[in-house]
Amino acid sequence: MLQSDSGGAEESQLVFFDLETTGLGQSCEIVQLAAVSGGHSLNLYVIPRCRMQRGAAKVTGFRVRRQRLYLHRQLVLTNSLREVLVSFIAFLQMLGRPIVIGHNIRRFDCPLLARALDELDLRAEFESAVSGCVDTLPLAREMLKDRGLQSFRQTNLVRELLGVNYKAHDALEDVRALQALYSVLQPTPQLICRHWFTLDTMKSKPAVTAAKSKVPPGQQPLWENSRETVKVTESKEDKDTR
């Protein structure tokens, strides 16, 4: 599940992360967890304990039949939720306390992740393995506010800035696309600082000015030097910001 290509140290400083779930509510469950950092990738599946919502199943292609998980009618290998989270934490530890980046993760993915970590008593391990999180949805809204975009969905941003479509609603394809998008956005350390949060602070109101936030210790060089590039596969599907 863990893949690695040759890459510089800079590529291991940021981790792009996404979940696919049984629905959109805060009581839904994780079905897929994917992360990429440069040439490293992690892609794991879980059989959820609750039923897939019809809308989610239609969009993602996931189905559960007789305690087996299928993706577009193909059987996929699964792990327990604990195994998935432990593997994710190990992935983060391997990369040296990176920043976790995702699209709309402050309101959706991170609360679900925090709930799962708390349930399995893994939150402290996760928090010690990361330097914090950044949500690219509000980040992009601030950076691109003068471009007149109709939507800040990830698929729309990738199409507008990179000129391609990709296979959305697959967590691995989503994080690969986000990594490419981020390399084009190239936010400044000050912008990243304004949108930086932790699992403990994600429910508080994000800072809106540089004066209200401080760069986390030791992170400014990381933000200034980290630039990732990755190919984006083309498709015609779209991804909601959730």
N, C-alpha and C positions, 0 to 999 in steps of 0.2 A: 504493500500500500504506500510505502514511503519511497519516493523517487528522488534522485539527485543528479543534476548535471554539473559540469564544472562551472564555477562562478566565483566572483570576487567576494570579499568580506562584506562589501556594502549591500549585497543582495540578501544577506541573512539578517538585516536589521529590522525589516518590516514583514509582518505576516498578514495576508489578506484572507478573510474568514467569512464563511456563509453557512447558513443552515437551511435545509428544506424540512418542512414540518407537516403535521397532519391537518393543519388549518391556520387561521390567522389570529385566533384568540390567545390570550395569555395562558389558557389551560391546555393548549395543544402540546404535542410532543415532537421530539426530534426524530426525523427519519434518516437524514443525511447530514454529515458534517464534513466540510472540505476546507482546506487551507493551502495556500501557496506562499512561498518566499523565494524569489528568484527562480532557480531551477528545482527547488525542493517542493514536493506536494504531498498532501495527505487527503485521502478520500475514503470515508467509512460510512457504513449503513447500519441502521438499528431497526428492529421490528418494534413498532410503537405498541404501547399497552392500550391505547384508545383507538377508536375507529378512524380511518381516514375520512375527512369530510369530502363530500362529492366534488365540490369545486376545486379543492386542493388536489384530489386525485386526477381530475381532468387536466389541470394545469401542469402538474409535475410528472404524471405518468406512473406514479407509485400505486400499487395495489397489494393488499395483504390477503393471502389465501392459505388457510390451514397452517397458520403460524409460519408462513414463508413470505418473503418480500419479493415482489416483482416490479421491475422498472421497464415500462413499455413491453410488458408480457414476457420479459426475460428475467429468470431467476437471478438474484444477486446474493452474494455472500454477506452475512451480517455478523455483528458482534453485539455483546450486551452494552447497555448504555455506559456502565462503569468502564468497560474495556475501551470504548470510544473516547471517553473523557480522559482516561489515563494516557491513552495514545496521543491525544491532542496536547496534553500537558508535557509529555515527553518530547514532542515535536517542538514546542515552545522552548523548553529547556535546552534542547540541542542548538537552538539559534541564539541563545544568550540574552534572555529577557527582552524580546522584541516588543514593538508597539503593534497591537492588533487593530487592523483596519477593516471596516466593512461598510456597506451601504444600508442605511437605516437600522444599524445595529443598536443604537442607543435606546430606541423605543421597542424594538422587536427581538432581534437575535440575542442581545446581551441579557435582557431580563429572563428569557427562556434558559439561556446557558447558566445564569446564576442560580435559577431554581433547581436545575439538574445537579449542579455542583453542590449546592446546599443539601439536597436530598441524599447524596452519596458521600457527604463530608469531605469534599475535595476542593472547596473554595480557597482555602488557605494555600494549597499547593498551586492552584492556578494563579492566584494573585502574586505569589512569589516568583512565578515564571515569566511574568510580563511587566512591561514598564507603563502600561496603560492602554487605553483604546482611543480610536478616532473614528468618527462617523462621517463618511464622505457625502452623505445627503445634505446636511446643513453646510458642510464645507463647500460643496459645489454651488449651492444656492448663493453663498456669499461671494465666491470667486466669479461666478458667471451671471450675476444679477443684472448686468447691463446688456446681455446678449439677446434678450427677448425670447428665451426658450419657453415653450408651452408646457414642457414636462421635465422634471428632474429625475425621472426613472433612470435606472442604470442603463437600460437598453437604449433609451433616447440619448443619453449623454455619450455613450460609446458610438452611436451612429453619428451624432453631431460632431464629435471631436476626432474620432478615428475613421469615420466613413465606412463602417462595417456593421453588419448584424451578426449575431452569434446565437448559439443554442442556449437560450435562457431557461430559468427554472431547473437547471441542473447545477448544484452547488459548486462543483469543480469548474464548470465552464464559467459560472458567474465570477468566481474569484480570479480566474485567469484573465477575464475581461476587465475586472476592476484593477488588477495590477497594471495592465496596459493603460487604462484610463488615468490612473494616478501618476504614471510616468509622464503623461501629457500635461496634466494639471500642474504638477510641480509646485505645490503650495509652499509658502514661506514658513520658517519656524514659528513666526508670530501667528499666522493663520492656524497652523496645526495646534498651537498652544491654546487658542480660543476654543477649539473643538475637542480638546483632550479630556478624557474622563476615566474613571475607574468603576468597577462594579458597585462600590460604595457611594459614588457621587453621581451615577448615571440618572437618578431621578430628580436631581437638583437642576435648576435652570442653567443652561449653558451660558458661559461668559460671552458678552457681545463686543467688548472692547479689549484691546491689548492691555490697558491699564488694570483690568480686572483679573488678569490671569498671569501666572508666572510659569516660565519654562520649567518643567520637572527637572530635578538635578541630573546632570549628565546627559540630557537628551538633545540639547541643541546641536551638537556636532552630528549626532545620528540623523536628525531631520535634514540638516544641510547637505549631508553627503549621500543620502540614500536616494537612488533613482533606479527604478526597475523598468525593463522592457520585456514584452512577451507577445507572441503571436496570438491573435484572436481568431478562433474558428468561425466560419460564416454560416448563418442559418437565417430563418425568417421569423423565429419566435421572439416574444417580448417578455420583459420581467417587470413586475410591479415594484414600487418602492416599499410596499406593504405599509 
